[in-house]
């Protein structure tokens, strides 16, 4: 399971869902739009331990690029 929070200075968007290709792609598109519109964005992700590999594989390229560009990205694995 995935809980993502996209925060700007004026808003916070919460996304809850399974870690799947479709959900991660949808989330990526929303993040890109938010970064274009708001500028400063903080991303927080909480994932279940069994979803770590799929999440990492699905997000590695675009999350690392966002972090390189100055976006704060936090990923936490929930304990069982």
PDB file with one MODEL, atoms N, CA, C and O in Angstrom:
MODEL        1
ATOM      1  N   UNK A   1       0.843  -1.179   0.000  1.00  0.00           N
ATOM      2  CA  UNK A   1       0.000   0.000   0.000  1.00  0.00           C
ATOM      3  C   UNK A   1       0.889   1.245   0.000  1.00  0.00           C
ATOM      4  O   UNK A   1       1.994   1.240   0.543  1.00  0.00           O
ATOM      5  N   UNK A   2       0.397   2.272  -0.600  1.00  0.00           N
ATOM      6  CA  UNK A   2       1.120   3.522  -0.760  1.00  0.00           C
ATOM      7  C   UNK A   2       0.285   4.669  -0.207  1.00  0.00           C
ATOM      8  O   UNK A   2      -0.911   4.767  -0.484  1.00  0.00           O
ATOM      9  N   UNK A   3       0.918   5.531   0.571  1.00  0.00           N
ATOM     10  CA  UNK A   3       0.327   6.797   0.987  1.00  0.00           C
ATOM     11  C   UNK A   3       1.317   7.868   0.554  1.00  0.00           C
ATOM     12  O   UNK A   3       2.447   7.919   1.041  1.00  0.00           O
ATOM     13  N   UNK A   4       0.886   8.715  -0.357  1.00  0.00           N
ATOM     14  CA  UNK A   4       1.732   9.797  -0.850  1.00  0.00           C
ATOM     15  C   UNK A   4       1.106  11.131  -0.475  1.00  0.00           C
ATOM     16  O   UNK A   4      -0.112  11.299  -0.532  1.00  0.00           O
ATOM     17  N   UNK A   5       1.956  12.074  -0.090  1.00  0.00           N
ATOM     18  CA  UNK A   5       1.503  13.426   0.214  1.00  0.00           C
ATOM     19  C   UNK A   5       2.339  14.384  -0.622  1.00  0.00           C
ATOM     20  O   UNK A   5       3.569  14.369  -0.569  1.00  0.00           O
ATOM     21  N   UNK A   6       1.651  15.214  -1.390  1.00  0.00           N
ATOM     22  CA  UNK A   6       2.297  16.236  -2.204  1.00  0.00           C
ATOM     23  C   UNK A   6       1.942  17.576  -1.564  1.00  0.00           C
ATOM     24  O   UNK A   6       0.787  18.003  -1.597  1.00  0.00           O
ATOM     25  N   UNK A   7       2.936  18.229  -0.988  1.00  0.00           N
ATOM     26  CA  UNK A   7       2.690  19.485  -0.271  1.00  0.00           C
ATOM     27  C   UNK A   7       3.284  20.675  -1.031  1.00  0.00           C
ATOM     28  O   UNK A   7       4.392  20.621  -1.565  1.00  0.00           O
ATOM     29  N   UNK A   8       2.503  21.735  -1.052  1.00  0.00           N
ATOM     30  CA  UNK A   8       2.988  23.023  -1.526  1.00  0.00           C
ATOM     31  C   UNK A   8       2.792  24.006  -0.377  1.00  0.00           C
ATOM     32  O   UNK A   8       2.332  23.622   0.698  1.00  0.00           O
ATOM     33  N   UNK A   9       3.133  25.254  -0.595  1.00  0.00           N
ATOM     34  CA  UNK A   9       2.933  26.257   0.447  1.00  0.00           C
ATOM     35  C   UNK A   9       1.453  26.455   0.775  1.00  0.00           C
ATOM     36  O   UNK A   9       1.112  26.879   1.879  1.00  0.00           O
ATOM     37  N   UNK A  10       0.577  26.152  -0.179  1.00  0.00           N
ATOM     38  CA  UNK A  10      -0.843  26.442   0.000  1.00  0.00           C
ATOM     39  C   UNK A  10      -1.760  25.230   0.066  1.00  0.00           C
ATOM     40  O   UNK A  10      -2.953  25.380   0.328  1.00  0.00           O
ATOM     41  N   UNK A  11      -1.235  24.044  -0.163  1.00  0.00           N
ATOM     42  CA  UNK A  11      -2.120  22.895  -0.288  1.00  0.00           C
ATOM     43  C   UNK A  11      -1.378  21.592   0.019  1.00  0.00           C
ATOM     44  O   UNK A  11      -0.149  21.537   0.033  1.00  0.00           O
ATOM     45  N   UNK A  12      -2.168  20.557   0.262  1.00  0.00           N
ATOM     46  CA  UNK A  12      -1.616  19.211   0.415  1.00  0.00           C
ATOM     47  C   UNK A  12      -2.567  18.238  -0.264  1.00  0.00           C
ATOM     48  O   UNK A  12      -3.774  18.260  -0.023  1.00  0.00           O
ATOM     49  N   UNK A  13      -2.013  17.387  -1.111  1.00  0.00           N
ATOM     50  CA  UNK A  13      -2.786  16.376  -1.821  1.00  0.00           C
ATOM     51  C   UNK A  13      -2.360  15.019  -1.283  1.00  0.00           C
ATOM     52  O   UNK A  13      -1.173  14.692  -1.284  1.00  0.00           O
ATOM     53  N   UNK A  14      -3.331  14.225  -0.821  1.00  0.00           N
ATOM     54  CA  UNK A  14      -3.053  12.891  -0.293  1.00  0.00           C
ATOM     55  C   UNK A  14      -3.529  11.852  -1.306  1.00  0.00           C
ATOM     56  O   UNK A  14      -4.626  11.954  -1.856  1.00  0.00           O
ATOM     57  N   UNK A  15      -2.688  10.859  -1.539  1.00  0.00           N
ATOM     58  CA  UNK A  15      -3.017   9.771  -2.451  1.00  0.00           C
ATOM     59  C   UNK A  15      -2.826   8.454  -1.705  1.00  0.00           C
ATOM     60  O   UNK A  15      -1.763   8.198  -1.139  1.00  0.00           O
ATOM     61  N   UNK A  16      -3.861   7.627  -1.711  1.00  0.00           N
ATOM     62  CA  UNK A  16      -3.797   6.296  -1.114  1.00  0.00           C
ATOM     63  C   UNK A  16      -4.098   5.280  -2.205  1.00  0.00           C
ATOM     64  O   UNK A  16      -5.063   5.440  -2.952  1.00  0.00           O
ATOM     65  N   UNK A  17      -3.283   4.242  -2.303  1.00  0.00           N
ATOM     66  CA  UNK A  17      -3.549   3.218  -3.302  1.00  0.00           C
ATOM     67  C   UNK A  17      -2.506   2.127  -3.286  1.00  0.00           C
ATOM     68  O   UNK A  17      -1.528   2.173  -2.540  1.00  0.00           O
ATOM     69  N   UNK A  18      -2.743   1.153  -4.127  1.00  0.00           N
ATOM     70  CA  UNK A  18      -1.791   0.064  -4.295  1.00  0.00           C
ATOM     71  C   UNK A  18      -0.573   0.569  -5.065  1.00  0.00           C
ATOM     72  O   UNK A  18      -0.685   1.498  -5.865  1.00  0.00           O
ATOM     73  N   UNK A  19       0.571  -0.029  -4.830  1.00  0.00           N
ATOM     74  CA  UNK A  19       1.766   0.286  -5.608  1.00  0.00           C
ATOM     75  C   UNK A  19       1.650  -0.503  -6.908  1.00  0.00           C
ATOM     76  O   UNK A  19       1.918  -1.703  -6.953  1.00  0.00           O
ATOM     77  N   UNK A  20       1.246   0.199  -7.960  1.00  0.00           N
ATOM     78  CA  UNK A  20       1.096  -0.414  -9.276  1.00  0.00           C
ATOM     79  C   UNK A  20       1.621   0.564 -10.319  1.00  0.00           C
ATOM     80  O   UNK A  20       1.754   1.759 -10.050  1.00  0.00           O
ATOM     81  N   UNK A  21       1.914   0.059 -11.488  1.00  0.00           N
ATOM     82  CA  UNK A  21       2.403   0.917 -12.557  1.00  0.00           C
ATOM     83  C   UNK A  21       1.463   2.066 -12.862  1.00  0.00           C
ATOM     84  O   UNK A  21       1.906   3.200 -13.041  1.00  0.00           O
ATOM     85  N   UNK A  22       0.169   1.783 -12.922  1.00  0.00           N
ATOM     86  CA  UNK A  22      -0.819   2.820 -13.232  1.00  0.00           C
ATOM     87  C   UNK A  22      -0.846   3.895 -12.150  1.00  0.00           C
ATOM     88  O   UNK A  22      -0.815   5.087 -12.455  1.00  0.00           O
ATOM     89  N   UNK A  23      -0.904   3.474 -10.886  1.00  0.00           N
ATOM     90  CA  UNK A  23      -0.971   4.441  -9.785  1.00  0.00           C
ATOM     91  C   UNK A  23       0.289   5.294  -9.711  1.00  0.00           C
ATOM     92  O   UNK A  23       0.205   6.502  -9.489  1.00  0.00           O
ATOM     93  N   UNK A  24       1.445   4.684  -9.894  1.00  0.00           N
ATOM     94  CA  UNK A  24       2.695   5.435  -9.835  1.00  0.00           C
ATOM     95  C   UNK A  24       2.789   6.411 -11.005  1.00  0.00           C
ATOM     96  O   UNK A  24       3.257   7.536 -10.829  1.00  0.00           O
ATOM     97  N   UNK A  25       2.356   6.002 -12.187  1.00  0.00           N
ATOM     98  CA  UNK A  25       2.378   6.906 -13.343  1.00  0.00           C
ATOM     99  C   UNK A  25       1.413   8.078 -13.130  1.00  0.00           C
ATOM    100  O   UNK A  25       1.751   9.221 -13.437  1.00  0.00           O
ATOM    101  N   UNK A  26       0.235   7.802 -12.616  1.00  0.00           N
ATOM    102  CA  UNK A  26      -0.732   8.859 -12.325  1.00  0.00           C
ATOM    103  C   UNK A  26      -0.163   9.836 -11.308  1.00  0.00           C
ATOM    104  O   UNK A  26      -0.287  11.051 -11.466  1.00  0.00           O
ATOM    105  N   UNK A  27       0.451   9.308 -10.280  1.00  0.00           N
ATOM    106  CA  UNK A  27       1.074  10.142  -9.255  1.00  0.00           C
ATOM    107  C   UNK A  27       2.201  10.983  -9.847  1.00  0.00           C
ATOM    108  O   UNK A  27       2.325  12.166  -9.530  1.00  0.00           O
ATOM    109  N   UNK A  28       3.014  10.383 -10.696  1.00  0.00           N
ATOM    110  CA  UNK A  28       4.105  11.113 -11.345  1.00  0.00           C
ATOM    111  C   UNK A  28       3.564  12.294 -12.145  1.00  0.00           C
ATOM    112  O   UNK A  28       4.111  13.395 -12.068  1.00  0.00           O
ATOM    113  N   UNK A  29       2.514  12.080 -12.899  1.00  0.00           N
ATOM    114  CA  UNK A  29       1.929  13.166 -13.690  1.00  0.00           C
ATOM    115  C   UNK A  29       1.405  14.285 -12.800  1.00  0.00           C
ATOM    116  O   UNK A  29       1.577  15.463 -13.115  1.00  0.00           O
ATOM    117  N   UNK A  30       0.771  13.927 -11.698  1.00  0.00           N
ATOM    118  CA  UNK A  30       0.257  14.938 -10.775  1.00  0.00           C
ATOM    119  C   UNK A  30       1.415  15.724 -10.149  1.00  0.00           C
ATOM    120  O   UNK A  30       1.334  16.944 -10.010  1.00  0.00           O
ATOM    121  N   UNK A  31       2.481  15.028  -9.774  1.00  0.00           N
ATOM    122  CA  UNK A  31       3.649  15.698  -9.195  1.00  0.00           C
ATOM    123  C   UNK A  31       4.259  16.672 -10.202  1.00  0.00           C
ATOM    124  O   UNK A  31       4.565  17.813  -9.856  1.00  0.00           O
ATOM    125  N   UNK A  32       4.434  16.232 -11.424  1.00  0.00           N
ATOM    126  CA  UNK A  32       5.019  17.119 -12.449  1.00  0.00           C
ATOM    127  C   UNK A  32       4.167  18.367 -12.653  1.00  0.00           C
ATOM    128  O   UNK A  32       4.703  19.469 -12.769  1.00  0.00           O
ATOM    129  N   UNK A  33       2.863  18.206 -12.697  1.00  0.00           N
ATOM    130  CA  UNK A  33       1.964  19.354 -12.853  1.00  0.00           C
ATOM    131  C   UNK A  33       2.086  20.287 -11.646  1.00  0.00           C
ATOM    132  O   UNK A  33       2.155  21.506 -11.804  1.00  0.00           O
ATOM    133  N   UNK A  34       2.111  19.720 -10.461  1.00  0.00           N
ATOM    134  CA  UNK A  34       2.210  20.521  -9.242  1.00  0.00           C
ATOM    135  C   UNK A  34       3.524  21.290  -9.195  1.00  0.00           C
ATOM    136  O   UNK A  34       3.540  22.462  -8.817  1.00  0.00           O
ATOM    137  N   UNK A  35       4.624  20.648  -9.572  1.00  0.00           N
ATOM    138  CA  UNK A  35       5.920  21.324  -9.584  1.00  0.00           C
ATOM    139  C   UNK A  35       5.901  22.490 -10.572  1.00  0.00           C
ATOM    140  O   UNK A  35       6.416  23.567 -10.272  1.00  0.00           O
ATOM    141  N   UNK A  36       5.312  22.277 -11.747  1.00  0.00           N
ATOM    142  CA  UNK A  36       5.215  23.368 -12.736  1.00  0.00           C
ATOM    143  C   UNK A  36       4.393  24.530 -12.206  1.00  0.00           C
ATOM    144  O   UNK A  36       4.754  25.689 -12.407  1.00  0.00           O
ATOM    145  N   UNK A  37       3.287  24.228 -11.528  1.00  0.00           N
ATOM    146  CA  UNK A  37       2.370  25.264 -11.053  1.00  0.00           C
ATOM    147  C   UNK A  37       2.835  25.937  -9.766  1.00  0.00           C
ATOM    148  O   UNK A  37       2.733  27.157  -9.632  1.00  0.00           O
ATOM    149  N   UNK A  38       3.343  25.154  -8.823  1.00  0.00           N
ATOM    150  CA  UNK A  38       3.610  25.679  -7.484  1.00  0.00           C
ATOM    151  C   UNK A  38       5.074  25.990  -7.222  1.00  0.00           C
ATOM    152  O   UNK A  38       5.390  26.789  -6.342  1.00  0.00           O
ATOM    153  N   UNK A  39       5.965  25.367  -7.976  1.00  0.00           N
ATOM    154  CA  UNK A  39       7.386  25.587  -7.713  1.00  0.00           C
ATOM    155  C   UNK A  39       7.888  24.715  -6.578  1.00  0.00           C
ATOM    156  O   UNK A  39       8.302  23.579  -6.807  1.00  0.00           O
ATOM    157  N   UNK A  40       7.857  25.232  -5.355  1.00  0.00           N
ATOM    158  CA  UNK A  40       8.366  24.491  -4.198  1.00  0.00           C
ATOM    159  C   UNK A  40       7.384  23.398  -3.788  1.00  0.00           C
ATOM    160  O   UNK A  40       6.234  23.673  -3.446  1.00  0.00           O
ATOM    161  N   UNK A  41       7.857  22.161  -3.829  1.00  0.00           N
ATOM    162  CA  UNK A  41       7.014  21.009  -3.518  1.00  0.00           C
ATOM    163  C   UNK A  41       7.785  20.087  -2.577  1.00  0.00           C
ATOM    164  O   UNK A  41       9.000  19.929  -2.696  1.00  0.00           O
ATOM    165  N   UNK A  42       7.057  19.486  -1.643  1.00  0.00           N
ATOM    166  CA  UNK A  42       7.634  18.492  -0.738  1.00  0.00           C
ATOM    167  C   UNK A  42       6.843  17.206  -0.918  1.00  0.00           C
ATOM    168  O   UNK A  42       5.616  17.215  -0.814  1.00  0.00           O
ATOM    169  N   UNK A  43       7.533  16.097  -1.189  1.00  0.00           N
ATOM    170  CA  UNK A  43       6.889  14.811  -1.408  1.00  0.00           C
ATOM    171  C   UNK A  43       7.201  13.874  -0.262  1.00  0.00           C
ATOM    172  O   UNK A  43       8.355  13.742   0.147  1.00  0.00           O
ATOM    173  N   UNK A  44       6.178  13.227   0.255  1.00  0.00           N
ATOM    174  CA  UNK A  44       6.353  12.232   1.297  1.00  0.00           C
ATOM    175  C   UNK A  44       5.645  10.960   0.858  1.00  0.00           C
ATOM    176  O   UNK A  44       4.486  10.993   0.444  1.00  0.00           O
ATOM    177  N   UNK A  45       6.346   9.846   0.951  1.00  0.00           N
ATOM    178  CA  UNK A  45       5.786   8.554   0.570  1.00  0.00           C
ATOM    179  C   UNK A  45       5.934   7.597   1.734  1.00  0.00           C
ATOM    180  O   UNK A  45       6.996   7.520   2.352  1.00  0.00           O
ATOM    181  N   UNK A  46       4.876   6.872   2.033  1.00  0.00           N
ATOM    182  CA  UNK A  46       4.928   5.788   3.008  1.00  0.00           C
ATOM    183  C   UNK A  46       4.471   4.534   2.282  1.00  0.00           C
ATOM    184  O   UNK A  46       3.396   4.507   1.681  1.00  0.00           O
ATOM    185  N   UNK A  47       5.296   3.499   2.343  1.00  0.00           N
ATOM    186  CA  UNK A  47       4.976   2.265   1.633  1.00  0.00           C
ATOM    187  C   UNK A  47       5.128   1.075   2.571  1.00  0.00           C
ATOM    188  O   UNK A  47       5.842   1.143   3.571  1.00  0.00           O
ATOM    189  N   UNK A  48       4.457   0.004   2.238  1.00  0.00           N
ATOM    190  CA  UNK A  48       4.591  -1.241   2.987  1.00  0.00           C
ATOM    191  C   UNK A  48       5.899  -1.922   2.582  1.00  0.00           C
ATOM    192  O   UNK A  48       6.361  -1.762   1.452  1.00  0.00           O
ATOM    193  N   UNK A  49       6.496  -2.685   3.508  1.00  0.00           N
ATOM    194  CA  UNK A  49       7.783  -3.335   3.210  1.00  0.00           C
ATOM    195  C   UNK A  49       7.761  -4.191   1.947  1.00  0.00           C
ATOM    196  O   UNK A  49       8.728  -4.194   1.186  1.00  0.00           O
ATOM    197  N   UNK A  50       6.678  -4.910   1.719  1.00  0.00           N
ATOM    198  CA  UNK A  50       6.622  -5.798   0.560  1.00  0.00           C
ATOM    199  C   UNK A  50       6.514  -5.048  -0.768  1.00  0.00           C
ATOM    200  O   UNK A  50       6.660  -5.655  -1.829  1.00  0.00           O
ATOM    201  N   UNK A  51       6.262  -3.741  -0.725  1.00  0.00           N
ATOM    202  CA  UNK A  51       6.147  -2.937  -1.945  1.00  0.00           C
ATOM    203  C   UNK A  51       7.417  -2.162  -2.280  1.00  0.00           C
ATOM    204  O   UNK A  51       7.450  -1.432  -3.271  1.00  0.00           O
ATOM    205  N   UNK A  52       8.455  -2.310  -1.476  1.00  0.00           N
ATOM    206  CA  UNK A  52       9.675  -1.516  -1.663  1.00  0.00           C
ATOM    207  C   UNK A  52      10.295  -1.680  -3.043  1.00  0.00           C
ATOM    208  O   UNK A  52      10.614  -0.687  -3.698  1.00  0.00           O
ATOM    209  N   UNK A  53      10.467  -2.901  -3.486  1.00  0.00           N
ATOM    210  CA  UNK A  53      11.140  -3.128  -4.770  1.00  0.00           C
ATOM    211  C   UNK A  53      10.348  -2.578  -5.941  1.00  0.00           C
ATOM    212  O   UNK A  53      10.912  -1.939  -6.829  1.00  0.00           O
ATOM    213  N   UNK A  54       9.046  -2.819  -5.949  1.00  0.00           N
ATOM    214  CA  UNK A  54       8.204  -2.317  -7.042  1.00  0.00           C
ATOM    215  C   UNK A  54       8.195  -0.792  -7.031  1.00  0.00           C
ATOM    216  O   UNK A  54       8.310  -0.162  -8.082  1.00  0.00           O
ATOM    217  N   UNK A  55       8.057  -0.199  -5.846  1.00  0.00           N
ATOM    218  CA  UNK A  55       8.052   1.261  -5.737  1.00  0.00           C
ATOM    219  C   UNK A  55       9.372   1.839  -6.234  1.00  0.00           C
ATOM    220  O   UNK A  55       9.384   2.786  -7.020  1.00  0.00           O
ATOM    221  N   UNK A  56      10.473   1.271  -5.777  1.00  0.00           N
ATOM    222  CA  UNK A  56      11.800   1.756  -6.164  1.00  0.00           C
ATOM    223  C   UNK A  56      11.989   1.661  -7.683  1.00  0.00           C
ATOM    224  O   UNK A  56      12.476   2.600  -8.313  1.00  0.00           O
ATOM    225  N   UNK A  57      11.606   0.538  -8.254  1.00  0.00           N
ATOM    226  CA  UNK A  57      11.757   0.352  -9.704  1.00  0.00           C
ATOM    227  C   UNK A  57      10.868   1.310 -10.498  1.00  0.00           C
ATOM    228  O   UNK A  57      11.256   1.783 -11.566  1.00  0.00           O
ATOM    229  N   UNK A  58       9.686   1.590  -9.977  1.00  0.00           N
ATOM    230  CA  UNK A  58       8.729   2.452 -10.682  1.00  0.00           C
ATOM    231  C   UNK A  58       9.046   3.936 -10.556  1.00  0.00           C
ATOM    232  O   UNK A  58       8.631   4.731 -11.399  1.00  0.00           O
ATOM    233  N   UNK A  59       9.774   4.316  -9.514  1.00  0.00           N
ATOM    234  CA  UNK A  59       9.982   5.740  -9.247  1.00  0.00           C
ATOM    235  C   UNK A  59      11.434   6.195  -9.311  1.00  0.00           C
ATOM    236  O   UNK A  59      11.697   7.396  -9.245  1.00  0.00           O
ATOM    237  N   UNK A  60      12.364   5.292  -9.433  1.00  0.00           N
ATOM    238  CA  UNK A  60      13.784   5.627  -9.303  1.00  0.00           C
ATOM    239  C   UNK A  60      14.208   6.804 -10.179  1.00  0.00           C
ATOM    240  O   UNK A  60      14.824   7.750  -9.690  1.00  0.00           O
ATOM    241  N   UNK A  61      13.892   6.751 -11.430  1.00  0.00           N
ATOM    242  CA  UNK A  61      14.364   7.788 -12.354  1.00  0.00           C
ATOM    243  C   UNK A  61      13.738   9.152 -12.062  1.00  0.00           C
ATOM    244  O   UNK A  61      14.454  10.147 -11.952  1.00  0.00           O
ATOM    245  N   UNK A  62      12.417   9.209 -11.937  1.00  0.00           N
ATOM    246  CA  UNK A  62      11.797  10.526 -11.800  1.00  0.00           C
ATOM    247  C   UNK A  62      11.926  11.099 -10.398  1.00  0.00           C
ATOM    248  O   UNK A  62      12.018  12.318 -10.253  1.00  0.00           O
ATOM    249  N   UNK A  63      11.935  10.264  -9.353  1.00  0.00           N
ATOM    250  CA  UNK A  63      12.126  10.807  -8.003  1.00  0.00           C
ATOM    251  C   UNK A  63      13.544  11.329  -7.811  1.00  0.00           C
ATOM    252  O   UNK A  63      13.744  12.380  -7.203  1.00  0.00           O
ATOM    253  N   UNK A  64      14.511  10.609  -8.320  1.00  0.00           N
ATOM    254  CA  UNK A  64      15.892  11.091  -8.177  1.00  0.00           C
ATOM    255  C   UNK A  64      16.093  12.383  -8.959  1.00  0.00           C
ATOM    256  O   UNK A  64      16.841  13.256  -8.519  1.00  0.00           O
ATOM    257  N   UNK A  65      15.446  12.519 -10.100  1.00  0.00           N
ATOM    258  CA  UNK A  65      15.540  13.756 -10.884  1.00  0.00           C
ATOM    259  C   UNK A  65      14.909  14.924 -10.125  1.00  0.00           C
ATOM    260  O   UNK A  65      15.472  16.018 -10.090  1.00  0.00           O
ATOM    261  N   UNK A  66      13.739  14.694  -9.518  1.00  0.00           N
ATOM    262  CA  UNK A  66      13.103  15.747  -8.735  1.00  0.00           C
ATOM    263  C   UNK A  66      13.981  16.169  -7.566  1.00  0.00           C
ATOM    264  O   UNK A  66      14.129  17.359  -7.291  1.00  0.00           O
ATOM    265  N   UNK A  67      14.560  15.190  -6.881  1.00  0.00           N
ATOM    266  CA  UNK A  67      15.442  15.495  -5.750  1.00  0.00           C
ATOM    267  C   UNK A  67      16.665  16.288  -6.223  1.00  0.00           C
ATOM    268  O   UNK A  67      17.101  17.218  -5.545  1.00  0.00           O
ATOM    269  N   UNK A  68      17.208  15.930  -7.362  1.00  0.00           N
ATOM    270  CA  UNK A  68      18.357  16.655  -7.922  1.00  0.00           C
ATOM    271  C   UNK A  68      17.990  18.095  -8.262  1.00  0.00           C
ATOM    272  O   UNK A  68      18.827  18.995  -8.189  1.00  0.00           O
ATOM    273  N   UNK A  69      16.730  18.302  -8.633  1.00  0.00           N
ATOM    274  CA  UNK A  69      16.263  19.641  -8.990  1.00  0.00           C
ATOM    275  C   UNK A  69      15.835  20.460  -7.774  1.00  0.00           C
ATOM    276  O   UNK A  69      15.407  21.604  -7.925  1.00  0.00           O
ATOM    277  N   UNK A  70      15.945  19.887  -6.561  1.00  0.00           N
ATOM    278  CA  UNK A  70      15.656  20.652  -5.351  1.00  0.00           C
ATOM    279  C   UNK A  70      14.364  20.318  -4.633  1.00  0.00           C
ATOM    280  O   UNK A  70      14.071  20.909  -3.593  1.00  0.00           O
ATOM    281  N   UNK A  71      13.591  19.396  -5.155  1.00  0.00           N
ATOM    282  CA  UNK A  71      12.363  18.988  -4.474  1.00  0.00           C
ATOM    283  C   UNK A  71      12.725  18.092  -3.289  1.00  0.00           C
ATOM    284  O   UNK A  71      13.565  17.200  -3.411  1.00  0.00           O
ATOM    285  N   UNK A  72      12.091  18.335  -2.153  1.00  0.00           N
ATOM    286  CA  UNK A  72      12.314  17.494  -0.982  1.00  0.00           C
ATOM    287  C   UNK A  72      11.510  16.211  -1.172  1.00  0.00           C
ATOM    288  O   UNK A  72      10.293  16.254  -1.347  1.00  0.00           O
ATOM    289  N   UNK A  73      12.199  15.070  -1.136  1.00  0.00           N
ATOM    290  CA  UNK A  73      11.560  13.764  -1.328  1.00  0.00           C
ATOM    291  C   UNK A  73      11.895  12.901  -0.125  1.00  0.00           C
ATOM    292  O   UNK A  73      13.066  12.679   0.185  1.00  0.00           O
ATOM    293  N   UNK A  74      10.842  12.407   0.565  1.00  0.00           N
ATOM    294  CA  UNK A  74      11.026  11.517   1.704  1.00  0.00           C
ATOM    295  C   UNK A  74      10.278  10.209   1.426  1.00  0.00           C
ATOM    296  O   UNK A  74       9.107  10.221   1.048  1.00  0.00           O
ATOM    297  N   UNK A  75      10.959   9.101   1.616  1.00  0.00           N
ATOM    298  CA  UNK A  75      10.335   7.798   1.452  1.00  0.00           C
ATOM    299  C   UNK A  75      10.531   7.027   2.754  1.00  0.00           C
ATOM    300  O   UNK A  75      11.656   6.871   3.229  1.00  0.00           O
ATOM    301  N   UNK A  76       9.436   6.551   3.321  1.00  0.00           N
ATOM    302  CA  UNK A  76       9.503   5.779   4.557  1.00  0.00           C
ATOM    303  C   UNK A  76       8.789   4.460   4.357  1.00  0.00           C
ATOM    304  O   UNK A  76       7.749   4.388   3.702  1.00  0.00           O
ATOM    305  N   UNK A  77       9.366   3.418   4.935  1.00  0.00           N
ATOM    306  CA  UNK A  77       8.738   2.100   4.898  1.00  0.00           C
ATOM    307  C   UNK A  77       8.039   1.904   6.232  1.00  0.00           C
ATOM    308  O   UNK A  77       8.640   2.039   7.298  1.00  0.00           O
ATOM    309  N   UNK A  78       6.745   1.582   6.147  1.00  0.00           N
ATOM    310  CA  UNK A  78       5.946   1.394   7.363  1.00  0.00           C
ATOM    311  C   UNK A  78       6.320   0.099   8.055  1.00  0.00           C
ATOM    312  O   UNK A  78       6.441  -0.935   7.398  1.00  0.00           O
ATOM    313  N   UNK A  79       6.500   0.129   9.326  1.00  0.00           N
ATOM    314  CA  UNK A  79       6.727  -1.146  10.033  1.00  0.00           C
ATOM    315  C   UNK A  79       5.425  -1.944  10.113  1.00  0.00           C
ATOM    316  O   UNK A  79       4.335  -1.371  10.108  1.00  0.00           O
ATOM    317  N   UNK A  80       5.545  -3.231  10.184  1.00  0.00           N
ATOM    318  CA  UNK A  80       4.342  -4.073  10.325  1.00  0.00           C
ATOM    319  C   UNK A  80       3.900  -4.090  11.752  1.00  0.00           C
ATOM    320  O   UNK A  80       2.909  -4.739  12.084  1.00  0.00           O
TER     321      UNK A  80
ENDMDL
END
